């Protein structure tokens, strides 16, 4: 029996490894087949669980609605019965126009702020630093709403027949219910290959489907039907100037006039196909009416005349209405089944690369698949359902695939989903944690293509950032601050220095360029994209650093993002010099560019010589009198020890200058800092803390932070919450911010695999008592390695590695290590003792 069991483990694990390889290049895969694979891979233990978000009724709030997207185009689906609403988003629908992101008065203000910092008058320096602030970012908008009105009989639907779900394995949203003896169903997906949103509505009884459909928008717009083509075309325009930051909520923003012609222009088109016997007609030139059909297929396209961050909308040659018409024309040859197959093949090529199956302890084996997702979140505190961890992990991957694809804009503060013309924090990319966290999981989560928009965006920031660096600070290279927008804003935000004065946004982003190389080993990317970005950023940092009185190079002025301290004179302040995060980011960038120069043969460049000289003069990371990491250069009193940001711990994660192995004293101080900060905080803070605990190899605390995210938020009383999940599993600050959805996936990956280009740590923060059995397949590690791991009863059983190039690495598990050399074209399988037990050709 033991021999048969051992054979099954090896055979099933081999199937697992081969499935990784085929998934990376495959098209459509049957979700039923994937479920059967999950069953087989746990030695007969049935861990098969559908990756679905389920809902017990129509949406009452926007955060109940289901998000779909193709990277550029998105929708949130409310799932109403007598009426259905889709909030339509397109990632270039923004207020504003290109702007000047320089301040000619900044140099004088900078000199005064530095003088005040030098004499340790930090409170006055903080007040003076407001003169360095700039203008607010522009604001992410929405195309509008697609509204469907069904006949009055739908109000009599059978409530217990209602179903609504999002299937992560197919990226399809579904709504179904019964009215009498007739079953009605709707399916929705956003196709990346065809760049349209597709919906199919059908009834079980022929001729039973009738509804009206129309567009609406809070922006200036006009819509008209084309009855001959069964189409509605809406044209609209965005505000050329954002609404005031502090506009009172009592004021109806839609009534504030604006120039229709100066802002971005947009269009959306809807085409309706119906079954034989059904009819489509125009109502008042604004709506289409479908009568007595068996089924209807809706095709929606949307576009704007955005032509890059440096082109004025009035100068754009793009015609969004024409683009939409052409897009719809291009899919005329495809049936609904064709469109679905093309969508599924494209989506699953990315999504299927990684799977995660976790088995809880014997006390947690009851999985409430019949319960809605909201009910499962609510009950997590008692049953700690590991299937919900799997679901939220994969949801993070789903959301990035749906909001960031090659050629699109970056995933903003809400991904691409938005229903307001005044979204929280403008829906803008924030560069002091939020935008970076959006992409933390793209590499370990094996969807590196989704990171491409970030580098395109950074290239635009580098252009505007050169002007800002030169004018504002008299520096070379490029700089970006705390908040940006579609126009690649690089100047400081408006308002107080505590958030606005933070010129490290571009530098932090540049670490992502280096990380992309370490995970992919793509030398061409490093040469053409990564290194030029690092080079410009490094030039700025070298000029920004000035010699301090203690002989170290310092940043002055400096803040720790959004966190005040108490100055020695007892006054509140935020501006001083050399905050720990500033120096940690600079150390990271300098180390990255030096290593990159060695790879590209640029070690003799003058810039690299300057960097090496500067590295020796950077101040060390200091430990405060209470044993925690000092957040500022001086051990100031912290009036808010439970502050949401953990910026001073950057060196541990996502940075690499603090490690458990090489700097144990600093790692211990990080642990003290985390305990001092506490466990409460907004969603993104919770997931950052989970990743930090994981990097410390502390599975207990990492898991505790994981559990914190499973708190069901009431959107009508969200001020009573810190962090948590809405019923559609959007993460809450609150309000909704998507960063924690992505940060959660990154943190879970960090608990299972950690790496450098030379080391691979297996299950470094596995909570063995909570997830005693499991399999993860397809995670990526630095060095270009793909990793799959199987564990049982909390112990490693087997793992597989493969790479597309020759890789030498040190494998580490529970304090033991072994060297391994991977060759391209082979899968290497290792046992629990880290011995290679077989290889398999690809």
C-alpha positions, 0 to 999 in steps of 0.5 A: 500500500505504501508503494502504491501511495508513493507512486501516486504522489510521484505520478500526480506531481508529475502531472502537476508539473506538466500542467504548469508547462502546458498552461503557459502556452495553452489556449482554452482549458476546461474548468471541469478538467482543472477541478479533476486535476485538483482532486487527483493532486491531493491523493484522493482527498477532494479539495475541488472547489469552484473559484467563484464569487457568489451572491444571494441577490441583486446588488444594493450597493456598488460594492456588491456589483461584479467587476469584469474587464479586459485591461482597458474596458471594464464594467460593474454588473449590478444584477438587477431583475426588472432592471439591470445596470452596467457601469461602463469604464474605459481607462483613458476617461479622465478630466484635464489636459497636459499641464506644466508640472514645474514651479519656478518659485520652488528653488527659493522655497527649497533653500529656506526649507533646507535652512530651517531643517539645518537649524532643526526648526522642523515645525517651521520647515513643515509650514514653509514646505507648503510653498513646494506643493503643487496642484491636485491630480486630475480625476478618473471618470466613467463612460456612463451606464448601460441600462436594461429595463425588462417587462413588468412580469420580471418583478414577480420572479421567484426569489429563491431561484435567483443566482449571481456569480463571477467565475474566476476560471472563465472570467464570466459573470452570470445572473439567473432567475425564474419568472413562473415557468420561464428561466432567464439567464445573463452572461457577461465577459470583457474580451481582450482579443476583440476589445468589446464587452459581450453579454448574452441574455436568454430565456428557456421559453421561446419568444419570452425575452423583451427589454429596452436598453439605453445609455446614460452618463453624468458627463456631457453626452448625446446618444442616438440610435441607428435602427438599421444596424440595431445600434446606439451610439453615445458621444461625450466629453470630459471636463478639461479642468477637474472639479474643485477638491473640496466641492460640497457633496450637496452640490450636484456636480453634473450641473456645473458647466464646462467646455465640451471641446477642450477636454477628452472626447469619448464614445461608446457604441452598443449593438444588439443581435437577436434570435430569429423571431425576435425584433429590435426597434428604436424608441424616441431615437435614444433607446432600443427595444427588443421584443419576443426574442429567444435570446439577445447578444449585446456588444459594447465598445468604448474609446476616447481620443486620448493620444498619450499624456503629451497631446492636447485633446483638441490636437488629437487625430483620433476619432473615438466614434469611428474607432467604436464603429470599426471595432464593432464591425471587426467582430461581425464575423464572430458568433457568441460562441466564437467570441467566448472561445477567443476570450477564454483562450486569451484569459486562461493563458494567463490565469491558468498558470497558477493554482493554489489548493489549501486544506485546513485542519480537521476542525475546519473541513466544512466548506460552505459552498452553498453560502454566498461569498459575503456569508463566507467572509462573515463566518471566516472568523469562526471557520477560517475557511482556507478555500476563501484564502484561495479565492481571494488570492486568485481574485487578485490575479483576476483583477490585475488581468482584468485591469492591466494588459499590454498597451493599457493604462496602469491599474489606478487606485480602483483598477479600472472600475469606477461609478463616480465623477468624484471618486475617492482620492480621485481614483488617481495612481498614488506613488507612496505605496498604492500603485506599487502594491498594485503590481507586487503580485504580477511577478510571483503570480506569473502574470508578468505581461500585466506589468507592462503598462507600469513601465510605459507609464514610468517612461512618460513620468520620466519625460515630465519628471526631468522638467520637474527635477530641473526647475523645482530642484535644480537636479538632473535626471527625473523625479515623481512625487506622491500622486499622479494621473493619466497626464503623467503628473510629476509635481508635488500634490496640493496641500500639506507637506506631510503627504505632498512633499515626497520626491521618492515616488519615481525611485520606488517605481524604478525598483520594479524595473529591476525586479522585472529583470530578476524574475524574467532574466530578460536582458533585452528589457533591462537594456532598453527599458529598465536601465534607462529608467534606473539611470535617469532616476539615479541621476536625480538621487545623486543630485538630491543628496547633500552632505550633512553635518554628520558627514553622511549624505542626506535627503533634505527636506524629507518626510515619512509618507503621511506621518507626523512626528513631534519636534524637539520643541513639542510642535507637530512636524513632518519635514526633517531630513533623511527619513528611513524610507528615503534612504532605504529606497535610495540604497535599493536603487543604487544596488540595483543599478550597480548590479544592472551595470555589471550585467550590461557591461557599464561598470566603467560609466561615470554614473556608476562610479558616482553611485559607488562613492555615494553608497559608502556615505549613506547613513545606516538604518538605525534602531531606536531606544525602544528597539524598533526601526527609527522612522526618521533620522532622529528618534522623534516622539511618534504621536501616532504609533499605530499609524497606517503606513509602515514606510520605514520597514521598506528595507525588509519588504519590498526591499532587500537591504534587511534580511533575516539571514544577513542582518538579524539585528535589524530584522529583530527591530522590524519585528519590534516595529510591527508589534509597535504599529499594531495589527489594525489598519486599512486593507493595504496596510494589513496586506503590507504587514502580512508580507513583512511578517512573511519576510521575517519567516513568522508564519503565525503573525503573517497568518494573523494579518491574513485573517484581518482582511476577512471582515465583511464591510457594510458600505452604508457604515464603512466609517466603522471599519478599518480594512476588510472586504465588501461583498464583491471582495473588493478590499476596503481602506475604506472606502474601496481601494484595489491595492489590498486585493493585489497586496493580499495575493503578493503576501500569500505568495511570499508566505509560500516562496521567497527568493533572490537570484541566488536563493530559493526559500520554500514554505518560509512562512507556511502556517502549518497548523492552519494549512497543513496540506496543500499544493501550489503550482506555477509561482515564479521566483527570481532567477526565472524559475517556476515553482510548484510545491506539495506539502502534507501535515505541515511538511514538505513532500515534493517540489518541482522547478523549471526554467527557460535558461541555465540557473544555479540556485541554493534551495532552502527549507527549514534551515537546510539547504542544497545547491541545484542547477537547472537546465532549460527544457527540463522539469526537475523534481525534488523530494523533502530532503531537497534531493533531485529524484527525477527529471522530465523533458518538456 
